[in-house]
Amino acid sequence: MKFCMKCGAFYEEKDGGGCPRCAENERLHAAAEAAEIDHGMDPEAARRARRRAWLELCIGVPAFIGVIYLVIYLIRALRGG
């Protein structure tokens, strides 16, 4: 077994490659950089996007909680409790 000095993981050197954990981390970081939000938005579009995100959050979370309460109420009503 080999020891990676970068991340501290032990690994088997199968194909002569490097640490698979470091390779996976590099792949994930590259994917995250590629999927970054476009910061080149004009201020009006950024304001609309922020507002829409807040509206979705402020409406979605209470709606989700309401659905959970409705399911619990229906289960109790069907049980006769």
PyMOL Python script that loads the backbone (N, CA, C, O; Angstrom):
from pymol import cmd

cmd.read_pdbstr("""\
ATOM      1  N   MET A   1       0.843  -1.177   0.000  1.00  0.00           N
ATOM      2  CA  MET A   1       0.000   0.000   0.000  1.00  0.00           C
ATOM      3  C   MET A   1       0.889   1.240   0.000  1.00  0.00           C
ATOM      4  O   MET A   1       1.964   1.280   0.598  1.00  0.00           O
ATOM      5  N   LYS A   2       0.389   2.228  -0.690  1.00  0.00           N
ATOM      6  CA  LYS A   2       1.117   3.498  -0.730  1.00  0.00           C
ATOM      7  C   LYS A   2       0.362   4.518   0.112  1.00  0.00           C
ATOM      8  O   LYS A   2      -0.836   4.382   0.359  1.00  0.00           O
ATOM      9  N   PHE A   3       1.078   5.526   0.541  1.00  0.00           N
ATOM     10  CA  PHE A   3       0.512   6.599   1.357  1.00  0.00           C
ATOM     11  C   PHE A   3       0.602   7.890   0.563  1.00  0.00           C
ATOM     12  O   PHE A   3       1.677   8.256   0.088  1.00  0.00           O
ATOM     13  N   CYS A   4      -0.529   8.588   0.417  1.00  0.00           N
ATOM     14  CA  CYS A   4      -0.555   9.866  -0.304  1.00  0.00           C
ATOM     15  C   CYS A   4      -0.137  10.979   0.652  1.00  0.00           C
ATOM     16  O   CYS A   4      -0.756  11.181   1.696  1.00  0.00           O
ATOM     17  N   MET A   5       0.901  11.685   0.287  1.00  0.00           N
ATOM     18  CA  MET A   5       1.394  12.773   1.134  1.00  0.00           C
ATOM     19  C   MET A   5       0.469  13.993   1.066  1.00  0.00           C
ATOM     20  O   MET A   5       0.503  14.846   1.954  1.00  0.00           O
ATOM     21  N   LYS A   6      -0.351  14.077   0.026  1.00  0.00           N
ATOM     22  CA  LYS A   6      -1.219  15.235  -0.162  1.00  0.00           C
ATOM     23  C   LYS A   6      -2.477  15.152   0.703  1.00  0.00           C
ATOM     24  O   LYS A   6      -2.834  16.112   1.385  1.00  0.00           O
ATOM     25  N   CYS A   7      -3.157  13.977   0.667  1.00  0.00           N
ATOM     26  CA  CYS A   7      -4.429  13.868   1.395  1.00  0.00           C
ATOM     27  C   CYS A   7      -4.370  12.900   2.571  1.00  0.00           C
ATOM     28  O   CYS A   7      -5.288  12.869   3.391  1.00  0.00           O
ATOM     29  N   GLY A   8      -3.312  12.117   2.664  1.00  0.00           N
ATOM     30  CA  GLY A   8      -3.161  11.213   3.799  1.00  0.00           C
ATOM     31  C   GLY A   8      -3.876   9.886   3.646  1.00  0.00           C
ATOM     32  O   GLY A   8      -4.063   9.174   4.632  1.00  0.00           O
ATOM     33  N   ALA A   9      -4.283   9.533   2.429  1.00  0.00           N
ATOM     34  CA  ALA A   9      -5.009   8.287   2.208  1.00  0.00           C
ATOM     35  C   ALA A   9      -4.041   7.164   1.837  1.00  0.00           C
ATOM     36  O   ALA A   9      -3.002   7.399   1.220  1.00  0.00           O
ATOM     37  N   PHE A  10      -4.399   5.956   2.221  1.00  0.00           N
ATOM     38  CA  PHE A  10      -3.674   4.775   1.788  1.00  0.00           C
ATOM     39  C   PHE A  10      -4.377   4.242   0.547  1.00  0.00           C
ATOM     40  O   PHE A  10      -5.606   4.241   0.483  1.00  0.00           O
ATOM     41  N   TYR A  11      -3.610   3.791  -0.434  1.00  0.00           N
ATOM     42  CA  TYR A  11      -4.208   3.260  -1.652  1.00  0.00           C
ATOM     43  C   TYR A  11      -3.285   2.231  -2.271  1.00  0.00           C
ATOM     44  O   TYR A  11      -2.080   2.212  -2.020  1.00  0.00           O
ATOM     45  N   GLU A  12      -3.882   1.372  -3.089  1.00  0.00           N
ATOM     46  CA  GLU A  12      -3.126   0.361  -3.821  1.00  0.00           C
ATOM     47  C   GLU A  12      -2.767   0.941  -5.173  1.00  0.00           C
ATOM     48  O   GLU A  12      -3.623   1.490  -5.866  1.00  0.00           O
ATOM     49  N   GLU A  13      -1.527   0.824  -5.544  1.00  0.00           N
ATOM     50  CA  GLU A  13      -1.095   1.333  -6.837  1.00  0.00           C
ATOM     51  C   GLU A  13      -1.295   0.223  -7.857  1.00  0.00           C
ATOM     52  O   GLU A  13      -0.487  -0.701  -7.946  1.00  0.00           O
ATOM     53  N   LYS A  14      -2.381   0.318  -8.629  1.00  0.00           N
ATOM     54  CA  LYS A  14      -2.734  -0.734  -9.578  1.00  0.00           C
ATOM     55  C   LYS A  14      -2.153  -0.455 -10.962  1.00  0.00           C
ATOM     56  O   LYS A  14      -1.396  -1.266 -11.494  1.00  0.00           O
ATOM     57  N   ASP A  15      -2.501   0.670 -11.534  1.00  0.00           N
ATOM     58  CA  ASP A  15      -2.090   0.984 -12.891  1.00  0.00           C
ATOM     59  C   ASP A  15      -0.947   1.987 -12.934  1.00  0.00           C
ATOM     60  O   ASP A  15      -0.701   2.607 -13.969  1.00  0.00           O
ATOM     61  N   GLY A  16      -0.272   2.146 -11.851  1.00  0.00           N
ATOM     62  CA  GLY A  16       0.830   3.083 -11.820  1.00  0.00           C
ATOM     63  C   GLY A  16       0.372   4.520 -11.697  1.00  0.00           C
ATOM     64  O   GLY A  16       1.181   5.443 -11.793  1.00  0.00           O
ATOM     65  N   GLY A  17      -0.919   4.719 -11.485  1.00  0.00           N
ATOM     66  CA  GLY A  17      -1.453   6.073 -11.357  1.00  0.00           C
ATOM     67  C   GLY A  17      -1.244   6.611  -9.960  1.00  0.00           C
ATOM     68  O   GLY A  17      -0.660   5.945  -9.106  1.00  0.00           O
ATOM     69  N   GLY A  18      -1.714   7.796  -9.736  1.00  0.00           N
ATOM     70  CA  GLY A  18      -1.583   8.424  -8.436  1.00  0.00           C
ATOM     71  C   GLY A  18      -2.717   8.043  -7.513  1.00  0.00           C
ATOM     72  O   GLY A  18      -3.404   7.042  -7.717  1.00  0.00           O
ATOM     73  N   CYS A  19      -2.893   8.839  -6.523  1.00  0.00           N
ATOM     74  CA  CYS A  19      -3.905   8.620  -5.496  1.00  0.00           C
ATOM     75  C   CYS A  19      -5.312   8.779  -6.098  1.00  0.00           C
ATOM     76  O   CYS A  19      -5.612   9.822  -6.679  1.00  0.00           O
ATOM     77  N   PRO A  20      -6.171   7.767  -5.970  1.00  0.00           N
ATOM     78  CA  PRO A  20      -7.525   7.890  -6.534  1.00  0.00           C
ATOM     79  C   PRO A  20      -8.372   8.921  -5.784  1.00  0.00           C
ATOM     80  O   PRO A  20      -9.263   9.535  -6.371  1.00  0.00           O
ATOM     81  N   ARG A  21      -8.100   9.111  -4.498  1.00  0.00           N
ATOM     82  CA  ARG A  21      -8.866  10.095  -3.718  1.00  0.00           C
ATOM     83  C   ARG A  21      -8.556  11.513  -4.195  1.00  0.00           C
ATOM     84  O   ARG A  21      -9.468  12.327  -4.344  1.00  0.00           O
ATOM     85  N   CYS A  22      -7.290  11.813  -4.433  1.00  0.00           N
ATOM     86  CA  CYS A  22      -6.907  13.137  -4.935  1.00  0.00           C
ATOM     87  C   CYS A  22      -7.444  13.355  -6.343  1.00  0.00           C
ATOM     88  O   CYS A  22      -7.880  14.456  -6.681  1.00  0.00           O
ATOM     89  N   ALA A  23      -7.414  12.305  -7.168  1.00  0.00           N
ATOM     90  CA  ALA A  23      -7.932  12.413  -8.532  1.00  0.00           C
ATOM     91  C   ALA A  23      -9.425  12.715  -8.503  1.00  0.00           C
ATOM     92  O   ALA A  23      -9.908  13.523  -9.296  1.00  0.00           O
ATOM     93  N   GLU A  24     -10.159  12.076  -7.599  1.00  0.00           N
ATOM     94  CA  GLU A  24     -11.602  12.321  -7.476  1.00  0.00           C
ATOM     95  C   GLU A  24     -11.868  13.742  -6.991  1.00  0.00           C
ATOM     96  O   GLU A  24     -12.776  14.405  -7.492  1.00  0.00           O
ATOM     97  N   ASN A  25     -11.084  14.217  -6.021  1.00  0.00           N
ATOM     98  CA  ASN A  25     -11.241  15.589  -5.528  1.00  0.00           C
ATOM     99  C   ASN A  25     -10.983  16.597  -6.641  1.00  0.00           C
ATOM    100  O   ASN A  25     -11.718  17.576  -6.776  1.00  0.00           O
ATOM    101  N   GLU A  26      -9.941  16.362  -7.441  1.00  0.00           N
ATOM    102  CA  GLU A  26      -9.645  17.263  -8.548  1.00  0.00           C
ATOM    103  C   GLU A  26     -10.772  17.264  -9.572  1.00  0.00           C
ATOM    104  O   GLU A  26     -11.114  18.310 -10.124  1.00  0.00           O
ATOM    105  N   ARG A  27     -11.355  16.077  -9.830  1.00  0.00           N
ATOM    106  CA  ARG A  27     -12.464  15.983 -10.785  1.00  0.00           C
ATOM    107  C   ARG A  27     -13.680  16.746 -10.261  1.00  0.00           C
ATOM    108  O   ARG A  27     -14.346  17.443 -11.026  1.00  0.00           O
ATOM    109  N   LEU A  28     -13.976  16.623  -8.963  1.00  0.00           N
ATOM    110  CA  LEU A  28     -15.118  17.325  -8.380  1.00  0.00           C
ATOM    111  C   LEU A  28     -14.911  18.840  -8.400  1.00  0.00           C
ATOM    112  O   LEU A  28     -15.846  19.591  -8.680  1.00  0.00           O
ATOM    113  N   HIS A  29     -13.691  19.290  -8.104  1.00  0.00           N
ATOM    114  CA  HIS A  29     -13.409  20.731  -8.140  1.00  0.00           C
ATOM    115  C   HIS A  29     -13.520  21.278  -9.553  1.00  0.00           C
ATOM    116  O   HIS A  29     -14.018  22.386  -9.749  1.00  0.00           O
ATOM    117  N   ALA A  30     -13.065  20.517 -10.535  1.00  0.00           N
ATOM    118  CA  ALA A  30     -13.168  20.955 -11.926  1.00  0.00           C
ATOM    119  C   ALA A  30     -14.632  21.049 -12.354  1.00  0.00           C
ATOM    120  O   ALA A  30     -15.011  21.970 -13.078  1.00  0.00           O
ATOM    121  N   ALA A  31     -15.452  20.099 -11.909  1.00  0.00           N
ATOM    122  CA  ALA A  31     -16.873  20.131 -12.243  1.00  0.00           C
ATOM    123  C   ALA A  31     -17.560  21.311 -11.559  1.00  0.00           C
ATOM    124  O   ALA A  31     -18.433  21.947 -12.149  1.00  0.00           O
ATOM    125  N   ALA A  32     -17.170  21.603 -10.324  1.00  0.00           N
ATOM    126  CA  ALA A  32     -17.776  22.731  -9.603  1.00  0.00           C
ATOM    127  C   ALA A  32     -17.409  24.058 -10.262  1.00  0.00           C
ATOM    128  O   ALA A  32     -18.243  24.959 -10.351  1.00  0.00           O
ATOM    129  N   GLU A  33     -16.176  24.181 -10.718  1.00  0.00           N
ATOM    130  CA  GLU A  33     -15.766  25.411 -11.394  1.00  0.00           C
ATOM    131  C   GLU A  33     -16.506  25.584 -12.706  1.00  0.00           C
ATOM    132  O   GLU A  33     -16.836  26.706 -13.090  1.00  0.00           O
ATOM    133  N   ALA A  34     -16.771  24.481 -13.401  1.00  0.00           N
ATOM    134  CA  ALA A  34     -17.479  24.558 -14.670  1.00  0.00           C
ATOM    135  C   ALA A  34     -18.945  24.932 -14.457  1.00  0.00           C
ATOM    136  O   ALA A  34     -19.559  25.545 -15.330  1.00  0.00           O
ATOM    137  N   ALA A  35     -19.509  24.568 -13.306  1.00  0.00           N
ATOM    138  CA  ALA A  35     -20.921  24.814 -13.038  1.00  0.00           C
ATOM    139  C   ALA A  35     -21.161  26.085 -12.237  1.00  0.00           C
ATOM    140  O   ALA A  35     -22.271  26.298 -11.750  1.00  0.00           O
ATOM    141  N   GLU A  36     -20.166  26.920 -12.089  1.00  0.00           N
ATOM    142  CA  GLU A  36     -20.322  28.144 -11.304  1.00  0.00           C
ATOM    143  C   GLU A  36     -21.376  29.054 -11.911  1.00  0.00           C
ATOM    144  O   GLU A  36     -21.628  29.031 -13.116  1.00  0.00           O
ATOM    145  N   ILE A  37     -21.976  29.840 -11.061  1.00  0.00           N
ATOM    146  CA  ILE A  37     -22.983  30.809 -11.484  1.00  0.00           C
ATOM    147  C   ILE A  37     -22.304  31.902 -12.291  1.00  0.00           C
ATOM    148  O   ILE A  37     -21.191  32.327 -11.980  1.00  0.00           O
ATOM    149  N   ASP A  38     -22.978  32.337 -13.308  1.00  0.00           N
ATOM    150  CA  ASP A  38     -22.442  33.400 -14.140  1.00  0.00           C
ATOM    151  C   ASP A  38     -22.526  34.709 -13.367  1.00  0.00           C
ATOM    152  O   ASP A  38     -23.615  35.243 -13.157  1.00  0.00           O
ATOM    153  N   HIS A  39     -21.386  35.219 -12.948  1.00  0.00           N
ATOM    154  CA  HIS A  39     -21.352  36.464 -12.193  1.00  0.00           C
ATOM    155  C   HIS A  39     -21.360  37.671 -13.115  1.00  0.00           C
ATOM    156  O   HIS A  39     -21.304  38.808 -12.646  1.00  0.00           O
ATOM    157  N   GLY A  40     -21.430  37.440 -14.413  1.00  0.00           N
ATOM    158  CA  GLY A  40     -21.449  38.527 -15.363  1.00  0.00           C
ATOM    159  C   GLY A  40     -22.866  39.019 -15.650  1.00  0.00           C
ATOM    160  O   GLY A  40     -23.089  39.712 -16.643  1.00  0.00           O
ATOM    161  N   MET A  41     -23.826  38.669 -14.793  1.00  0.00           N
ATOM    162  CA  MET A  41     -25.212  39.119 -14.977  1.00  0.00           C
ATOM    163  C   MET A  41     -25.296  40.620 -14.803  1.00  0.00           C
ATOM    164  O   MET A  41     -24.553  41.227 -14.031  1.00  0.00           O
ATOM    165  N   ASP A  42     -26.221  41.197 -15.542  1.00  0.00           N
ATOM    166  CA  ASP A  42     -26.447  42.610 -15.297  1.00  0.00           C
ATOM    167  C   ASP A  42     -27.196  42.751 -13.968  1.00  0.00           C
ATOM    168  O   ASP A  42     -27.856  41.805 -13.539  1.00  0.00           O
ATOM    169  N   PRO A  43     -27.109  43.899 -13.317  1.00  0.00           N
ATOM    170  CA  PRO A  43     -27.693  44.049 -11.979  1.00  0.00           C
ATOM    171  C   PRO A  43     -29.195  43.774 -11.922  1.00  0.00           C
ATOM    172  O   PRO A  43     -29.687  43.246 -10.925  1.00  0.00           O
ATOM    173  N   GLU A  44     -29.914  44.120 -12.962  1.00  0.00           N
ATOM    174  CA  GLU A  44     -31.365  43.895 -12.966  1.00  0.00           C
ATOM    175  C   GLU A  44     -31.683  42.397 -12.996  1.00  0.00           C
ATOM    176  O   GLU A  44     -32.572  41.937 -12.278  1.00  0.00           O
ATOM    177  N   ALA A  45     -30.968  41.646 -13.813  1.00  0.00           N
ATOM    178  CA  ALA A  45     -31.192  40.202 -13.888  1.00  0.00           C
ATOM    179  C   ALA A  45     -30.798  39.529 -12.576  1.00  0.00           C
ATOM    180  O   ALA A  45     -31.474  38.601 -12.132  1.00  0.00           O
ATOM    181  N   ALA A  46     -29.732  39.979 -11.960  1.00  0.00           N
ATOM    182  CA  ALA A  46     -29.314  39.427 -10.669  1.00  0.00           C
ATOM    183  C   ALA A  46     -30.358  39.715  -9.597  1.00  0.00           C
ATOM    184  O   ALA A  46     -30.647  38.857  -8.762  1.00  0.00           O
ATOM    185  N   ARG A  47     -30.923  40.919  -9.617  1.00  0.00           N
ATOM    186  CA  ARG A  47     -31.957  41.270  -8.641  1.00  0.00           C
ATOM    187  C   ARG A  47     -33.192  40.397  -8.818  1.00  0.00           C
ATOM    188  O   ARG A  47     -33.777  39.931  -7.840  1.00  0.00           O
ATOM    189  N   ARG A  48     -33.591  40.174 -10.082  1.00  0.00           N
ATOM    190  CA  ARG A  48     -34.754  39.320 -10.349  1.00  0.00           C
ATOM    191  C   ARG A  48     -34.491  37.880  -9.920  1.00  0.00           C
ATOM    192  O   ARG A  48     -35.375  37.224  -9.369  1.00  0.00           O
ATOM    193  N   ALA A  49     -33.280  37.386 -10.170  1.00  0.00           N
ATOM    194  CA  ALA A  49     -32.945  36.015  -9.788  1.00  0.00           C
ATOM    195  C   ALA A  49     -32.957  35.862  -8.274  1.00  0.00           C
ATOM    196  O   ALA A  49     -33.451  34.860  -7.755  1.00  0.00           O
ATOM    197  N   ARG A  50     -32.417  36.848  -7.560  1.00  0.00           N
ATOM    198  CA  ARG A  50     -32.430  36.810  -6.091  1.00  0.00           C
ATOM    199  C   ARG A  50     -33.859  36.841  -5.567  1.00  0.00           C
ATOM    200  O   ARG A  50     -34.215  36.092  -4.658  1.00  0.00           O
ATOM    201  N   ARG A  51     -34.669  37.714  -6.151  1.00  0.00           N
ATOM    202  CA  ARG A  51     -36.057  37.834  -5.697  1.00  0.00           C
ATOM    203  C   ARG A  51     -36.825  36.540  -5.940  1.00  0.00           C
ATOM    204  O   ARG A  51     -37.597  36.099  -5.089  1.00  0.00           O
ATOM    205  N   ARG A  52     -36.611  35.939  -7.097  1.00  0.00           N
ATOM    206  CA  ARG A  52     -37.302  34.690  -7.409  1.00  0.00           C
ATOM    207  C   ARG A  52     -36.869  33.578  -6.453  1.00  0.00           C
ATOM    208  O   ARG A  52     -37.699  32.786  -6.007  1.00  0.00           O
ATOM    209  N   ALA A  53     -35.582  33.516  -6.141  1.00  0.00           N
ATOM    210  CA  ALA A  53     -35.088  32.496  -5.217  1.00  0.00           C
ATOM    211  C   ALA A  53     -35.725  32.667  -3.833  1.00  0.00           C
ATOM    212  O   ALA A  53     -36.120  31.683  -3.208  1.00  0.00           O
ATOM    213  N   TRP A  54     -35.825  33.905  -3.358  1.00  0.00           N
ATOM    214  CA  TRP A  54     -36.453  34.147  -2.060  1.00  0.00           C
ATOM    215  C   TRP A  54     -37.936  33.810  -2.076  1.00  0.00           C
ATOM    216  O   TRP A  54     -38.450  33.251  -1.107  1.00  0.00           O
ATOM    217  N   LEU A  55     -38.628  34.139  -3.153  1.00  0.00           N
ATOM    218  CA  LEU A  55     -40.049  33.795  -3.248  1.00  0.00           C
ATOM    219  C   LEU A  55     -40.241  32.284  -3.232  1.00  0.00           C
ATOM    220  O   LEU A  55     -41.130  31.776  -2.549  1.00  0.00           O
ATOM    221  N   GLU A  56     -39.408  31.564  -3.986  1.00  0.00           N
ATOM    222  CA  GLU A  56     -39.511  30.107  -3.992  1.00  0.00           C
ATOM    223  C   GLU A  56     -39.269  29.546  -2.599  1.00  0.00           C
ATOM    224  O   GLU A  56     -39.950  28.611  -2.177  1.00  0.00           O
ATOM    225  N   LEU A  57     -38.311  30.107  -1.888  1.00  0.00           N
ATOM    226  CA  LEU A  57     -38.008  29.648  -0.542  1.00  0.00           C
ATOM    227  C   LEU A  57     -39.149  29.967   0.420  1.00  0.00           C
ATOM    228  O   LEU A  57     -39.561  29.108   1.200  1.00  0.00           O
ATOM    229  N   CYS A  58     -39.654  31.185   0.369  1.00  0.00           N
ATOM    230  CA  CYS A  58     -40.698  31.619   1.313  1.00  0.00           C
ATOM    231  C   CYS A  58     -42.041  30.956   1.047  1.00  0.00           C
ATOM    232  O   CYS A  58     -42.863  30.849   1.958  1.00  0.00           O
ATOM    233  N   ILE A  59     -42.278  30.517  -0.161  1.00  0.00           N
ATOM    234  CA  ILE A  59     -43.525  29.821  -0.477  1.00  0.00           C
ATOM    235  C   ILE A  59     -43.339  28.316  -0.382  1.00  0.00           C
ATOM    236  O   ILE A  59     -44.232  27.612   0.089  1.00  0.00           O
ATOM    237  N   GLY A  60     -42.207  27.820  -0.817  1.00  0.00           N
ATOM    238  CA  GLY A  60     -41.982  26.385  -0.876  1.00  0.00           C
ATOM    239  C   GLY A  60     -41.864  25.714   0.480  1.00  0.00           C
ATOM    240  O   GLY A  60     -42.439  24.646   0.691  1.00  0.00           O
ATOM    241  N   VAL A  61     -41.138  26.314   1.393  1.00  0.00           N
ATOM    242  CA  VAL A  61     -40.936  25.687   2.709  1.00  0.00           C
ATOM    243  C   VAL A  61     -42.257  25.591   3.479  1.00  0.00           C
ATOM    244  O   VAL A  61     -42.572  24.511   3.978  1.00  0.00           O
ATOM    245  N   PRO A  62     -43.046  26.670   3.601  1.00  0.00           N
ATOM    246  CA  PRO A  62     -44.331  26.522   4.297  1.00  0.00           C
ATOM    247  C   PRO A  62     -45.283  25.552   3.588  1.00  0.00           C
ATOM    248  O   PRO A  62     -46.039  24.837   4.245  1.00  0.00           O
ATOM    249  N   ALA A  63     -45.249  25.526   2.257  1.00  0.00           N
ATOM    250  CA  ALA A  63     -46.095  24.580   1.526  1.00  0.00           C
ATOM    251  C   ALA A  63     -45.688  23.139   1.837  1.00  0.00           C
ATOM    252  O   ALA A  63     -46.549  22.278   2.021  1.00  0.00           O
ATOM    253  N   PHE A  64     -44.402  22.878   1.896  1.00  0.00           N
ATOM    254  CA  PHE A  64     -43.910  21.543   2.221  1.00  0.00           C
ATOM    255  C   PHE A  64     -44.347  21.144   3.628  1.00  0.00           C
ATOM    256  O   PHE A  64     -44.798  20.019   3.841  1.00  0.00           O
ATOM    257  N   ILE A  65     -44.217  22.052   4.582  1.00  0.00           N
ATOM    258  CA  ILE A  65     -44.634  21.765   5.955  1.00  0.00           C
ATOM    259  C   ILE A  65     -46.139  21.524   6.003  1.00  0.00           C
ATOM    260  O   ILE A  65     -46.602  20.641   6.725  1.00  0.00           O
ATOM    261  N   GLY A  66     -46.900  22.297   5.245  1.00  0.00           N
ATOM    262  CA  GLY A  66     -48.347  22.100   5.192  1.00  0.00           C
ATOM    263  C   GLY A  66     -48.724  20.738   4.640  1.00  0.00           C
ATOM    264  O   GLY A  66     -49.663  20.109   5.129  1.00  0.00           O
ATOM    265  N   VAL A  67     -48.016  20.282   3.645  1.00  0.00           N
ATOM    266  CA  VAL A  67     -48.288  18.957   3.073  1.00  0.00           C
ATOM    267  C   VAL A  67     -47.994  17.875   4.106  1.00  0.00           C
ATOM    268  O   VAL A  67     -48.741  16.903   4.212  1.00  0.00           O
ATOM    269  N   ILE A  68     -46.934  18.030   4.854  1.00  0.00           N
ATOM    270  CA  ILE A  68     -46.610  17.046   5.890  1.00  0.00           C
ATOM    271  C   ILE A  68     -47.716  17.003   6.942  1.00  0.00           C
ATOM    272  O   ILE A  68     -48.139  15.920   7.345  1.00  0.00           O
ATOM    273  N   TYR A  69     -48.189  18.166   7.391  1.00  0.00           N
ATOM    274  CA  TYR A  69     -49.288  18.207   8.361  1.00  0.00           C
ATOM    275  C   TYR A  69     -50.558  17.597   7.785  1.00  0.00           C
ATOM    276  O   TYR A  69     -51.293  16.915   8.500  1.00  0.00           O
ATOM    277  N   LEU A  70     -50.826  17.829   6.513  1.00  0.00           N
ATOM    278  CA  LEU A  70     -52.005  17.258   5.870  1.00  0.00           C
ATOM    279  C   LEU A  70     -51.924  15.736   5.842  1.00  0.00           C
ATOM    280  O   LEU A  70     -52.914  15.058   6.114  1.00  0.00           O
ATOM    281  N   VAL A  71     -50.771  15.203   5.520  1.00  0.00           N
ATOM    282  CA  VAL A  71     -50.599  13.749   5.498  1.00  0.00           C
ATOM    283  C   VAL A  71     -50.795  13.179   6.894  1.00  0.00           C
ATOM    284  O   VAL A  71     -51.463  12.157   7.051  1.00  0.00           O
ATOM    285  N   ILE A  72     -50.231  13.813   7.902  1.00  0.00           N
ATOM    286  CA  ILE A  72     -50.397  13.331   9.276  1.00  0.00           C
ATOM    287  C   ILE A  72     -51.872  13.386   9.672  1.00  0.00           C
ATOM    288  O   ILE A  72     -52.379  12.451  10.292  1.00  0.00           O
ATOM    289  N   TYR A  73     -52.561  14.466   9.320  1.00  0.00           N
ATOM    290  CA  TYR A  73     -53.986  14.597   9.641  1.00  0.00           C
ATOM    291  C   TYR A  73     -54.799  13.498   8.968  1.00  0.00           C
ATOM    292  O   TYR A  73     -55.681  12.907   9.591  1.00  0.00           O
ATOM    293  N   LEU A  74     -54.505  13.221   7.693  1.00  0.00           N
ATOM    294  CA  LEU A  74     -55.250  12.188   6.969  1.00  0.00           C
ATOM    295  C   LEU A  74     -54.986  10.803   7.543  1.00  0.00           C
ATOM    296  O   LEU A  74     -55.897   9.978   7.604  1.00  0.00           O
ATOM    297  N   ILE A  75     -53.772  10.539   7.958  1.00  0.00           N
ATOM    298  CA  ILE A  75     -53.458   9.235   8.563  1.00  0.00           C
ATOM    299  C   ILE A  75     -54.228   9.088   9.864  1.00  0.00           C
ATOM    300  O   ILE A  75     -54.795   8.026  10.120  1.00  0.00           O
ATOM    301  N   ARG A  76     -54.263  10.121  10.691  1.00  0.00           N
ATOM    302  CA  ARG A  76     -55.011  10.061  11.954  1.00  0.00           C
ATOM    303  C   ARG A  76     -56.500   9.921  11.688  1.00  0.00           C
ATOM    304  O   ARG A  76     -57.178   9.175  12.394  1.00  0.00           O
ATOM    305  N   ALA A  77     -57.024  10.617  10.691  1.00  0.00           N
ATOM    306  CA  ALA A  77     -58.446  10.545  10.384  1.00  0.00           C
ATOM    307  C   ALA A  77     -58.830   9.158   9.887  1.00  0.00           C
ATOM    308  O   ALA A  77     -59.907   8.663  10.221  1.00  0.00           O
ATOM    309  N   LEU A  78     -57.969   8.521   9.095  1.00  0.00           N
ATOM    310  CA  LEU A  78     -58.280   7.186   8.596  1.00  0.00           C
ATOM    311  C   LEU A  78     -58.188   6.124   9.683  1.00  0.00           C
ATOM    312  O   LEU A  78     -58.889   5.114   9.617  1.00  0.00           O
ATOM    313  N   ARG A  79     -57.343   6.334  10.672  1.00  0.00           N
ATOM    314  CA  ARG A  79     -57.217   5.408  11.787  1.00  0.00           C
ATOM    315  C   ARG A  79     -58.374   5.559  12.765  1.00  0.00           C
ATOM    316  O   ARG A  79     -58.642   4.654  13.556  1.00  0.00           O
ATOM    317  N   GLY A  80     -59.057   6.689  12.716  1.00  0.00           N
ATOM    318  CA  GLY A  80     -60.170   6.924  13.618  1.00  0.00           C
ATOM    319  C   GLY A  80     -59.749   7.548  14.924  1.00  0.00           C
ATOM    320  O   GLY A  80     -60.451   7.449  15.931  1.00  0.00           O
ATOM    321  N   GLY A  81     -58.578   8.204  14.903  1.00  0.00           N
ATOM    322  CA  GLY A  81     -58.024   8.768  16.125  1.00  0.00           C
ATOM    323  C   GLY A  81     -58.265  10.191  16.220  1.00  0.00           C
ATOM    324  O   GLY A  81     -57.860  10.822  17.196  1.00  0.00           O
TER     325      GLY A  81
END
""", "prot")
cmd.dss("prot")
cmd.show_as("cartoon", "prot")
cmd.util.cbc("prot")
cmd.orient("prot")
